Amino acid sequence: MISLENSYSKPRPFFLPSSAGRIFCIYHEPSGDVETWGNVLVVPGFNEEMNRCRSMVTIQAQALAQQGLGTLVIDLYGTGESDGEYGDARWDTWLEDIRYAEAWLDDQPGGCVALLGIRLGFPLAVSAVRNSPKTRVLIAWQAVVDGKSYFTQFMRMKMAANMDRTDIPKETSGGMRAQLAAGSSIEIAGYEINPELGMALDSLNLAELLPPETSKVIWFEKATGAEGALSPASEKLVESWQQSGKATEIQLFDGPAFWALHERFLAPDLVTKTSDWLQQFRPAK
């Protein structure tokens, strides 16, 4: 297992111009005598999930650097250290951010080999490359399958926070959706959600975002149940993709749900399996 203290990569922070403004990036470049043969673009999760996954992303980047893969980690527009406020964030703007980051990586040694999408970042990655003629590897880490269900769970944070208050009307997911439909932003857990972003999340159905025919897809998911199985929603999605001709490899991993936990938790099994799986794309010498 690669620890945060090891220095297999040289993290290089910088700002990358995008269509809406600058996006903050950290490029983990293989160091020492390790030759860079390719690069991975990390498309982060949504809101607090992005922050909870940072340690895992850093450790994954170090593991990949040891094997000759650079990793570009980006803060999408309006998030993290990038330009803009969260209320400025739009789905289409985030897609443009990904395309600018891809283009930057294509100018680095080895080019952009893969996109690693974490949670909501995976549907974003698939959307960004759907019409791309370039062959990309698509890696899913516990991907969001149904945007409406996912957004409803996020709304429940506000509903739960206001449950004991008698001085304001009770919040409902229907009421918040009505605000968005009327063109008003809503605030949840300190995040201002623009109507365009909220409606995009509500309409997101990963089953309808078939990855490009030339892409290779790996689906990593935390094993569930005593037998260790894929979730029913993910199983249904993968089956629908396969019926549409998109072969998808599945690998389950053991470890905590690090994207959902407030404390820093790691899943070494996922890091190892991701690194090992990517080695098949190393060019033959």
N, C-alpha and C positions, 0 to 999 in steps of 0.2 A: 504493500500500500504506500502511495506517495503521500508524504506529510507536507504541511504548509511551510515547514522550515527548510525543505530541500530547495535547491535552486537549479532545476533542470531547464527553467525558462527565464528569460529576461523580460519582465513586464514593462511595456512601454506605453504610457498613457498619452493620448492626443485627442484633438477634436477633428472630426471629419465633417466637411460641409455636406449638407443634404438640402432637399428642396425647401424645407420649412425653416431650417436653421442648423446650427452645429450639433452633432451628436457626439457624446463622449464615448471614447473607445479605449480599451486596454488590449494591446497586442502582446501575446505571450509567444515570444520567438525562441525556438530551440537554441540553447547556448553551448559553448564549448566546441567539441569536435563533431557534434551531431549535425548531419546534413538535413536541411529542410526539404522534404519531398512533397509537401502539400499543406493545406490549411483548413481549419474548421471554423465556421461562423456560428457563434452561440446566439440564438434568438431567445431572449429571457421570458420569464413568466410575468404574470399580471400583478401589479401592485405589491403587496407585502410578500407574495410568493417569490418575486424577483430578489428581494433582500434576503429571504431565508435560504435561497439557493446559492448565494455568492461563494460561500466556502466550498461547496461541492464543485462549483464551476472552476474555482481556482485550482483545486486539487486535480480535477480532470485535465485542465490545461497543462499542469506540470507533468502529469502522466503521459500526455500526448507529446509534449516537448521532448521527453526522454526518448521517444520513439521516432522523432523527426517530423512531427506535425505541429505547425503553429496554430494558435487559437486566437480569434478576435472576439472579444466580449464587448457588446454595445449596450448603452442605455438608450432606449428608444426616445424619440422626441417628446419632451414634456415630462420625462421621468429621470430619476437619478440626477446626474451632473450635466445632463444635456440641456440645451436651450429650451425655453418655453415653460409654461406652467402645465400642470396635469390637465386642466380644463381646456387646453389647446390641443390635446391629443386627439387624433383621428385614426381610424383603421387604415385608410388609404395613405396617410402620412407615414405610418409605421411600415407599410409595405415599401414605400419609397426609401426609407432609411435602410431597410434590408438590402435593397438593390444597390444602393450606393456602397454599402459595406462589402457586398459581393464583388463589385467592380474593383474596389480597393484591394481586396485579397487576390483577385485575378492578376494584379500587377506585381504580386509578391512571388518569390521563388516557390514553384509547385502549384500556384494558383489556388482557387477555392475548390476543395474536394467535396466538402460536406457541410450541411447545415444541421445543427443540433438544436431542436426546438424543445423548450421546457414548458410543460403544461400548455397554456394558451399560445406560447411561442411556437408550438408545432403547427397548428392551423395557420398561423401567420407565415411560417416558413413555406408551407405547401402553397398558400395563396400567392406568395411572392415569386415562386419559380414555375407556376403552372404553365405559363406561356413562354418559358425560356427554352431556347434550342440547346442549351448546354446540359450535359449530363451531370446531375448532382446526386449525391448520396443524402438521404433524408433520415435523420435519427430522431426518434420520439422518446422523450423522457416523460412518462406518466401523462400522456397527452390528454387535453380536453376534447371530448367527443361532441358534446351537445352544448352550444353556447348559451342557449336559453336557460337550461338547467343550471349551468355554471354561474350565470349572472344572477339567477334567483338566490343561489346560495350566498353570493356576495351581498345581495340586498338584505338578507336575513341578519347580517351583522348590525345594520342600522335598526332593524326592527327589534332585535334583542336589546340593543343599547338603550332604546327609548321605551321599553316595555313597562318600566316602573314609574314613568313620568305621567302625571295627571294633568299637567298644564298645557299639553300639546295633543293634537289628534293622533290616534294610533296610526303608525305607518304600515302600509301593506305593499307587497310587490306590485299589485295592480295599480295602486295609487302612484307609485314611483314611475311605473311605465307610462301612466297617463301624463305625468309631468314631462317625460321625455318626448312623448308623441306630440305634446303641445309646443315643443321647442325649448323647454326649460331644462337647465342642467340640474342634476341631483348631487348631493354630497353624501358620501358613505365612508366612514372611518377616516375622514380627513382628505379623501380623494374626491375631486370634482369631476363628475362624469358628464362629458358633453353629449347632447342628444344624438349626434351622428355616431359617436363611439358606442353609446348604449344600444342604439338600434342595430348596429353592426354585430354586436355581441349576441343580441337576441335572435338574429337571423342566421347565426353561424351553425352550420351542420357539417361536420367533417366528412360525413359520408358522401356529400355532394362535391367535395373538393378532391377529386381523384388526382393523385400525383402524376406527373408526366410519365409517359410510357418508357422513357429512357432512364428514369431514376431508379435507384435501388433504395428500398425502405426497410428499416429495422425498427421494431416496436418494442421498447423496454417498458415493463410495467411491474410494479410491486406485486408479488404473489399474494393472493387473497385466499382465505379459508384454510381449513386444516389440510386440505389436499394440495394447496398451492396452485391456484388457477388464475386465468385471465378474468377480469370483470365481465359480466354479461354484456354491458354496453360496448366494451372494446372488442369482445368476441364477435358481436353482431356487425360492427364496423369492418373489421378485418375480413369477415366472410363476404360482405357486400363488395369490398374492394377486389377481392379475389374473383368473385363472380363477374366483375367488370374487367377482368384481365390484369389487375395490378397485384402481382405477387408481393406479399409482405411477410418478412421473417419476424418471428416473435421470440423474445427472450424474457423470462421472468427473473427478477432479482430479489434477494433477501436484504432487508434493512428497514430502517424507520422511514416514515413519510416526512422526509426532511423539508419538503416544500410547504408543509402545513403546521410545522412546530416552531414555537417562538424561540426556543433555545437552539444552539447550533448542534445539529445532528448530521452524521455522515453515513453514507451507504457505500463502503469500500467495494462491495460486490458489483455494484452498478458501474463504478469507475473502471474496474478491471475488465468487465465484460464489454464495455464500450471501447476501451483501448484495444482489446484483443480483436474485436470484430472489425475495426477499421484497418487492421494490418493487411487484410486481403487486397486492399487497394494500393498498396505500396508498389510502385513501378519495379518491374524486374530489371536487374542490372545485367 
